[in-house]
Amino acid sequence: MKITKSGEPKEWTEYKNIPGVEFSGIPELQESLLREQGYLCAYCERRIPVKDKASNEDHRIEHWHCRNLFPNEIFDYGNLLMCCPGQIVAGESHCDVKKGNQVIEWSPLKRECIDSIKYRTDGTIFSTNDKWNEDINIRLNLNHEILKRNRAETLQGVINCINSGKNKGTSWTQKAVKDQLNKWASKYKDGSNRLVYHPYCSIVTYYLEKKMSSMRSGR
């Protein structure tokens, strides 16, 4: 999922221009980041906020360029992302927790990075660029077994949904695939009236786009 940055909230502009102020995730900043990401983690696409028993955190503001090495970008809104707690199993980190102060080149903000991403039906995510693939596997640990399983189960749920139209003759028609693709590629209003994306939406849209292309070409 490519994240498109909006303009920074005025409250953040005012806060960061206070002389001598230290970085703080003020509510207006957090809400702006969550909205533009559809309330999904910038890296793994888990729903946020969530409560993590190991860390007792519900979300984290990520500096894509870390604070230690890039002090001039600490307050740069374009450098800020919202992430999940970064730990599904105690001692096994992923996303920004795994990344720490490491420098990465792959970014969910860059179209070329997103376009390099592919998925396997077992939930594996990878990039066609070797350097970016190292970021995904090693520095972000996005192929943690639980993340892979969650992606695979999400995709299988959509496949099962389309298959359920078999008796009605509507399974795997272009319309059925297009309807699911539109659903998973778009934000929707949740029970709290927030505009959100479905968790792990990218593996679904990747699979359905390939399926649609194949159907159009007659393969």
Number of C-alpha atoms within 10 A of each C-alpha: 23 16 17 13 16 12 9 15 15 10 12 20 14 9 16 16 10 9 7 7 9 10 11 13 11 11 10 14 21 19 15 20 24 24 16 17 25 23 26 26 25 28 21 27 25 22 19 21 18 13 13 17 13 13 13 10 15 15 20 19 19 20 22 25 20 20 16 11 12 13 11 10 17 20 19 15 18 16 15 21 25 27 29 30 27 27 19 17 14 10 8 12 18 27 23 29 19 17 21 16 17 15 14 17 14 21 18 17 18 13 13 12 18 17 13 14 19 15 18 14 16 14 23 19 21 20 20 12 12 10 12 20 20 17 21 26 17 15 21 25 23 23 19 19 12 13 21 21 16 16 29 20 16 18 24 16 13 17 18 11 14 18 15 14 14 12 8 7 10 15 18 18 15 14 12 16 22 16 12 17 20 12 15 21 16 13 16 15 10 11 7 6 8 14 17 19 24 21 21 25 21 24 25 26 20 18 17 21 15 11 16 19 12 11 14 9 7 7 7
